[in-house]
Each structure stands twice: as structure tokens, then as C-alpha cells.
């Protein structure tokens, strides 16, 4: 019975971690953090319009995360071959 409870606990933890990995909260934190760090760095370097230029990496990050489900589906249907099949 302890094995079942441990397995259920592990599954709940894995499910929560997966939910975090694909959450918009995580994406927003990474996006804002990237913008602030790059903006500060470009300001430190003396780049004109540093905060405007700093928007490029966060936008690229968001666009890449939006395209991942498409590429994942493509990869699974064309590239991935399960072992034993």
C-alpha cells in the first residue's frame, strides 16, 4: 500500500512540474526577466534606445514557445520512432 501512495505522490509531483513547464506564468516571468536584464545591460553599455532594443530577445522567446507545439507534433509524426514498433 505504501508503494501505491508513493507512486501517486510522485505522479502528482510530476504532473505539477509539467504544468509549471508549460504555464504562461513561467513564460511571463522569463520574458519580463529577460527584458529587464537585457535592458539594464544595454543601458549600462550606453546603447541609444536600450529599452526599445531590449524587447527583441523576449519577443523571440515568446515566438519560439508558441511554435514549439507545432514542431513537437511534426517531430512526433515524422521523426520519432518508438522502440519496438
N, CA, C and O atoms as a DFTB+ gen file, in Angstrom:
340 C
 N C O
     1  1       0.822      -1.200       0.000
     2  2       0.000       0.000       0.000
     3  2       0.862       1.258       0.000
     4  3       0.498       2.267      -0.605
     5  1       2.005       1.195       0.680
     6  2       2.903       2.349       0.696
     7  2       3.446       2.637      -0.692
     8  3       3.655       3.796      -1.047
     9  1       3.678       1.595      -1.479
    10  2       4.175       1.788      -2.838
    11  2       3.161       2.550      -3.685
    12  3       3.533       3.414      -4.479
    13  1       1.893       2.233      -3.516
    14  2       0.840       2.912      -4.272
    15  2       0.776       4.384      -3.887
    16  3       0.666       5.247      -4.758
    17  1       0.844       4.677      -2.598
    18  2       0.806       6.065      -2.133
    19  2       2.028       6.832      -2.637
    20  3       1.913       7.990      -3.038
    21  1       3.192       6.192      -2.617
    22  2       4.408       6.844      -3.100
    23  2       4.315       7.106      -4.601
    24  3       4.744       8.157      -5.076
    25  1       3.761       6.165      -5.338
    26  2       3.595       6.336      -6.785
    27  2       2.620       7.463      -7.097
    28  3       2.865       8.268      -7.996
    29  1       1.514       7.522      -6.357
    30  2       0.538       8.586      -6.566
    31  2       1.137       9.953      -6.230
    32  3       0.874      10.938      -6.918
    33  1       1.941      10.003      -5.169
    34  2       2.601      11.254      -4.786
    35  2       3.585      11.694      -5.865
    36  3       3.645      12.871      -6.220
    37  1       4.346      10.747      -6.377
    38  2       5.309      11.044      -7.448
    39  2       4.579      11.530      -8.697
    40  3       4.996      12.510      -9.316
    41  1       3.505      10.861      -9.067
    42  2       2.740      11.264     -10.251
    43  2       2.164      12.670     -10.101
    44  3       2.151      13.445     -11.058
    45  1       1.691      12.995      -8.902
    46  2       1.146      14.331      -8.651
    47  2       2.244      15.379      -8.779
    48  3       2.016      16.453      -9.336
    49  1       3.439      15.071      -8.264
    50  2       4.568      15.995      -8.350
    51  2       5.000      16.192      -9.815
    52  3       5.251      17.318     -10.243
    53  1       5.083      15.103     -10.568
    54  2       5.475      15.180     -11.974
    55  2       4.438      15.972     -12.767
    56  3       4.792      16.766     -13.638
    57  1       3.179      15.760     -12.470
    58  2       2.103      16.485     -13.152
    59  2       2.186      17.983     -12.868
    60  3       2.007      18.801     -13.770
    61  1       2.460      18.343     -11.598
    62  2       2.591      19.756     -11.235
    63  2       3.802      20.383     -11.915
    64  3       3.728      21.520     -12.382
    65  1       4.911      19.660     -11.976
    66  2       6.108      20.174     -12.637
    67  2       5.875      20.372     -14.135
    68  3       6.352      21.349     -14.713
    69  1       5.153      19.462     -14.754
    70  2       4.832      19.588     -16.179
    71  2       3.917      20.802     -16.409
    72  3       4.097      21.551     -17.369
    73  1       2.944      20.983     -15.523
    74  2       2.040      22.132     -15.638
    75  2       2.829      23.438     -15.530
    76  3       2.550      24.395     -16.252
    77  1       3.807      23.477     -14.634
    78  2       4.648      24.668     -14.492
    79  2       5.454      24.906     -15.764
    80  3       5.561      26.044     -16.221
    81  1       6.015      23.862     -16.335
    82  2       6.852      23.985     -17.522
    83  2       6.105      24.596     -18.707
    84  3       6.705      25.311     -19.510
    85  1       4.813      24.327     -18.827
    86  2       4.045      24.836     -19.961
    87  2       3.153      26.020     -19.600
    88  3       2.353      26.464     -20.424
    89  1       3.281      26.539     -18.369
    90  2       2.383      27.605     -17.915
    91  2       2.770      28.967     -18.489
    92  3       3.939      29.236     -18.766
    93  1       1.771      29.805     -18.656
    94  2       2.009      31.174     -19.099
    95  2       2.661      31.995     -17.996
    96  3       3.346      32.975     -18.287
    97  1       2.464      31.619     -16.744
    98  2       3.119      32.315     -15.636
    99  2       4.633      32.192     -15.771
   100  3       5.352      33.183     -15.644
   101  1       5.117      30.979     -16.027
   102  2       6.550      30.745     -16.210
   103  2       7.070      31.531     -17.411
   104  3       8.125      32.161     -17.333
   105  1       6.342      31.495     -18.506
   106  2       6.755      32.235     -19.707
   107  2       6.827      33.729     -19.436
   108  3       7.759      34.400     -19.878
   109  1       5.840      34.253     -18.706
   110  2       5.825      35.688     -18.396
   111  2       7.001      36.071     -17.505
   112  3       7.623      37.111     -17.718
   113  1       7.309      35.249     -16.520
   114  2       8.436      35.538     -15.630
   115  2       9.744      35.564     -16.424
   116  3      10.562      36.466     -16.247
   117  1       9.937      34.579     -17.293
   118  2      11.148      34.525     -18.115
   119  2      11.204      35.718     -19.068
   120  3      12.264      36.315     -19.256
   121  1      10.072      36.061     -19.664
   122  2      10.022      37.174     -20.614
   123  2      10.360      38.498     -19.939
   124  3      11.199      39.255     -20.428
   125  1       9.709      38.773     -18.821
   126  2       9.961      40.031     -18.108
   127  2      11.389      40.063     -17.575
   128  3      12.066      41.087     -17.671
   129  1      11.844      38.961     -17.021
   130  2      13.213      38.906     -16.516
   131  2      14.237      39.153     -17.607
   132  3      15.204      39.889     -17.407
   133  1      14.024      38.540     -18.756
   134  2      14.931      38.739     -19.891
   135  2      14.934      40.198     -20.323
   136  3      15.992      40.772     -20.579
   137  1      13.757      40.795     -20.405
   138  2      13.659      42.193     -20.819
   139  2      14.408      43.111     -19.855
   140  3      15.154      43.992     -20.284
   141  1      14.211      42.906     -18.570
   142  2      14.854      43.761     -17.559
   143  2      16.376      43.581     -17.585
   144  3      17.118      44.562     -17.528
   145  1      16.832      42.350     -17.669
   146  2      18.278      42.099     -17.683
   147  2      18.923      42.683     -18.937
   148  3      19.940      43.370     -18.844
   149  1      18.346      42.418     -20.105
   150  2      18.906      42.934     -21.357
   151  2      18.816      44.460     -21.397
   152  3      19.755      45.128     -21.830
   153  1      17.689      45.008     -20.948
   154  2      17.544      46.467     -20.918
   155  2      18.573      47.126     -20.017
   156  3      19.161      48.147     -20.372
   157  1      18.782      46.542     -18.860
   158  2      19.801      47.071     -17.951
   159  2      21.198      46.971     -18.532
   160  3      21.996      47.900     -18.412
   161  1      21.488      45.853     -19.156
   162  2      22.797      45.650     -19.772
   163  2      23.037      46.646     -20.907
   164  3      24.102      47.257     -20.986
   165  1      22.052      46.806     -21.776
   166  2      22.204      47.754     -22.882
   167  2      22.305      49.191     -22.380
   168  3      23.035      49.998     -22.956
   169  1      21.584      49.514     -21.321
   170  2      21.691      50.842     -20.712
   171  2      23.095      51.055     -20.163
   172  3      23.693      52.113     -20.357
   173  1      23.616      50.035     -19.473
   174  2      24.973      50.093     -18.933
   175  2      25.999      50.320     -20.039
   176  3      26.977      51.041     -19.840
   177  1      25.781      49.710     -21.199
   178  2      26.693      49.879     -22.331
   179  2      26.531      51.236     -23.017
   180  3      27.374      51.626     -23.825
   181  1      25.462      51.950     -22.701
   182  2      25.235      53.257     -23.299
   183  2      24.553      53.199     -24.657
   184  3      24.669      54.141     -25.441
   185  1      23.846      52.119     -24.951
   186  2      23.156      51.967     -26.228
   187  2      21.956      52.914     -26.264
   188  3      21.175      52.983     -25.315
   189  1      21.822      53.646     -27.384
   190  2      20.657      54.515     -27.527
   191  2      19.405      53.652     -27.657
   192  3      19.435      52.596     -28.288
   193  1      18.316      54.103     -27.063
   194  2      17.043      53.379     -27.085
   195  2      17.206      51.950     -26.559
   196  3      16.659      51.003     -27.124
   197  1      17.957      51.812     -25.486
   198  2      18.277      50.490     -24.937
   199  2      17.019      49.686     -24.625
   200  3      16.954      48.494     -24.926
   201  1      16.029      50.323     -24.031
   202  2      14.829      49.574     -23.626
   203  2      13.993      49.168     -24.833
   204  3      13.271      48.172     -24.778
   205  1      14.080      49.915     -25.903
   206  2      13.405      49.522     -27.141
   207  2      14.117      48.314     -27.758
   208  3      13.461      47.361     -28.180
   209  1      15.426      48.346     -27.812
   210  2      16.203      47.229     -28.355
   211  2      16.083      45.983     -27.479
   212  3      16.180      44.858     -27.971
   213  1      15.874      46.188     -26.199
   214  2      15.796      45.066     -25.265
   215  2      14.555      44.208     -25.482
   216  3      14.485      43.092     -24.968
   217  1      13.589      44.697     -26.222
   218  2      12.360      43.938     -26.446
   219  2      12.572      42.763     -27.397
   220  3      11.772      41.827     -27.395
   221  1      13.624      42.788     -28.204
   222  2      13.835      41.755     -29.216
   223  2      13.994      40.350     -28.603
   224  3      13.262      39.448     -29.011
   225  1      14.901      40.120     -27.653
   226  2      15.043      38.762     -27.103
   227  2      13.766      38.210     -26.441
   228  3      13.433      37.046     -26.663
   229  1      13.041      39.009     -25.634
   230  2      11.810      38.450     -25.062
   231  2      10.747      38.110     -26.107
   232  3      10.040      37.111     -25.968
   233  1      10.631      38.926     -27.145
   234  2       9.669      38.623     -28.209
   235  2      10.086      37.340     -28.931
   236  3       9.241      36.501     -29.246
   237  1      11.367      37.188     -29.188
   238  2      11.861      35.961     -29.825
   239  2      11.572      34.746     -28.946
   240  3      11.208      33.685     -29.455
   241  1      11.730      34.892     -27.643
   242  2      11.437      33.788     -26.724
   243  2       9.959      33.396     -26.797
   244  3       9.637      32.214     -26.920
   245  1       9.077      34.366     -26.723
   246  2       7.634      34.078     -26.776
   247  2       7.274      33.428     -28.109
   248  3       6.524      32.452     -28.131
   249  1       7.789      33.946     -29.210
   250  2       7.502      33.347     -30.515
   251  2       8.010      31.906     -30.589
   252  3       7.353      31.043     -31.171
   253  1       9.171      31.652     -30.004
   254  2       9.701      30.287     -30.034
   255  2       8.828      29.347     -29.209
   256  3       8.618      28.200     -29.604
   257  1       8.317      29.812     -28.068
   258  2       7.465      28.933     -27.259
   259  2       6.119      28.694     -27.932
   260  3       5.509      27.641     -27.744
   261  1       5.655      29.660     -28.712
   262  2       4.388      29.473     -29.416
   263  2       4.531      28.480     -30.567
   264  3       3.573      27.792     -30.920
   265  1       5.719      28.406     -31.147
   266  2       5.925      27.497     -32.273
   267  2       6.275      26.083     -31.828
   268  3       6.187      25.157     -32.635
   269  1       6.664      25.887     -30.589
   270  2       7.093      24.564     -30.139
   271  2       6.019      23.489     -30.266
   272  3       6.348      22.386     -30.703
   273  1       4.752      23.735     -29.913
   274  2       3.754      22.672     -30.083
   275  2       3.646      22.190     -31.536
   276  3       3.474      20.997     -31.785
   277  1       3.747      23.107     -32.474
   278  2       3.707      22.733     -33.891
   279  2       4.880      21.820     -34.233
   280  3       4.697      20.762     -34.835
   281  1       6.079      22.235     -33.846
   282  2       7.271      21.442     -34.161
   283  2       7.290      20.118     -33.409
   284  3       7.790      19.117     -33.922
   285  1       6.748      20.110     -32.197
   286  2       6.664      18.857     -31.446
   287  2       5.761      17.861     -32.168
   288  3       6.112      16.690     -32.312
   289  1       4.605      18.327     -32.619
   290  2       3.677      17.446     -33.346
   291  2       4.320      16.938     -34.636
   292  3       4.196      15.761     -34.975
   293  1       5.005      17.828     -35.351
   294  2       5.685      17.421     -36.577
   295  2       6.754      16.378     -36.281
   296  3       6.843      15.364     -36.974
   297  1       7.562      16.620     -35.260
   298  2       8.646      15.712     -34.899
   299  2       8.098      14.338     -34.516
   300  3       8.638      13.312     -34.931
   301  1       7.034      14.321     -33.729
   302  2       6.461      13.057     -33.279
   303  2       5.869      12.265     -34.437
   304  3       5.899      11.035     -34.422
   305  1       5.332      12.956     -35.441
   306  2       4.702      12.238     -36.555
   307  2       5.689      11.854     -37.654
   308  3       5.422      10.927     -38.419
   309  1       6.825      12.548     -37.747
   310  2       7.733      12.256     -38.857
   311  2       9.100      11.726     -38.450
   312  3       9.706      10.960     -39.201
   313  1       9.591      12.107     -37.301
   314  2      10.951      11.768     -36.903
   315  2      10.984      10.657     -35.845
   316  3      11.736       9.690     -35.964
   317  1      10.162      10.817     -34.823
   318  2      10.202       9.906     -33.679
   319  2       9.667       8.524     -34.047
   320  3       8.568       8.387     -34.585
   321  1      10.445       7.537     -33.752
   322  2      10.054       6.132     -33.959
   323  2      10.205       5.401     -32.637
   324  3      11.329       5.174     -32.188
   325  1       9.096       5.025     -31.999
   326  2       9.188       4.317     -30.710
   327  2       9.961       3.012     -30.858
   328  3       9.890       2.343     -31.889
   329  1      10.690       2.671     -29.821
   330  2      11.445       1.426     -29.827
   331  2      10.479       0.241     -29.803
   332  3       9.489       0.246     -29.071
   333  1      10.773      -0.738     -30.588
   334  2       9.947      -1.933     -30.594
   335  2       8.747      -1.870     -31.525
   336  3       7.935      -2.794     -31.559
   337  1       8.635      -0.794     -32.270
   338  2       7.479      -0.663     -33.182
   339  2       7.927      -0.901     -34.602
   340  3       7.114      -0.838     -35.525
